[in-house]
């Protein structure tokens, strides 16, 4: 049986939460391996909604072990708040079913302040971050001044590292005329919650090695999408970590050979939150219709998502750089009732046709989509659980996406409910 890594094949918000939850029932361990609480997953189980940000989607499933891996950045206050919120909803969370890697990086209160100040300073050139300190925390990690979870076990080391970080960021805040922060106040805030955080902490790499040796199924859960990857996305309008499938190994502490199937979650149209190029964005009635039918608002921020047509060029490229084995196509039902459906099959840039997504911002912004049009369908796909329930034109649309992206469809989602899913190929069976 295969271990599976789940990634977003677009700009995030592809519906990973539902798919991961659907797969989690078949897995033993679910690992979140990158990002922070800027990502959001909404799970709908028996009509009840659960909103997660840093916690793995498997947390709401009894009998599963959830792991927050070393590749993440963790706001300890937000983590405890999220745990408490789920506990109030009746979810049992303890050290028996949640493990926090001792080498994950901490997001501190000062990181959020720096994040917001930078966006303010950037003005019209802002990135469109969530302002939650993700980027500054990753910067501290790369600069080798970050505080890791394991540092909470030694107060002397914690105090010295914290003073260094706060002094470093206060230089920037002071220059902008912002209020500087006190390392002692932050230390007091951390000290109050250290016992709670450490109760979940352990050597995640070792646990995963034991789990793999015992033959249990592991599901690796990513956040955002490939086109927000720090190396392969629409730089600089990207997140602060690698979102491609390779990060599942390094961000969890397992060997790449221990991941046998890469499932790319892909929306039947395209959305994006925040700033940055978006060639197939539709600012007219079609884009508005997609947004309204798809309830396109961010789980974490509540921000309205920009909507547009399916970009086969972008998804094909995401598949190549991430080695996607199969596609989980979501929100097909949102396209119900469209007379004409468009698919981007290429771009025109300064009079030249290209079949790839360019790397430089100027060319990305200049991309004019080349569309192929298909006839839509009148019958609803909403809630379909078998191919026989799908309209003929919907099936033609799916097959065309497979041809253009060179990625076979493994799963098809037709509503937010987890059971409204058509299984074509079980990812846990392997490639």
Secondary structure, DSSP 8 states (H G I E B T S, - for coil): ---EEEEESSSS-SSHHHHHHHHHTT-SEEEE-SB-TT--EEEEETTEEEEESSS-GGGGSTT-EEEE-TTBEEEHHHHHHHHHHHHHTT---STTTEEEETT-EEE-HHHHHHHHHHHHHHGGG-----SSSHHHHHHHHHTT---BGGGGG-HHHHHHHHHHHHHHHHHHHHHTT-----HHHHHHHHHHHHHHHHTTEE-HHHHHHHHHHTT--EEEE--S-GGG-TTTSSTTSS-SS--STTHHHHTTT--GGG--EEEEEEESSEEE-SSS--TTB--SHHHHHHHHHTT-B-TTT--B-EEE-EEHHHHHHHHHHHT--EEEEE-GGGGTT-SEEEEEEEEEETTEEESS--SSHHHHHH-EEEEEEEE--SS--TT--SGGGS-HHHHHHHHHHHHHHT--EEEEE-SSSTTSEEESS-GGG--
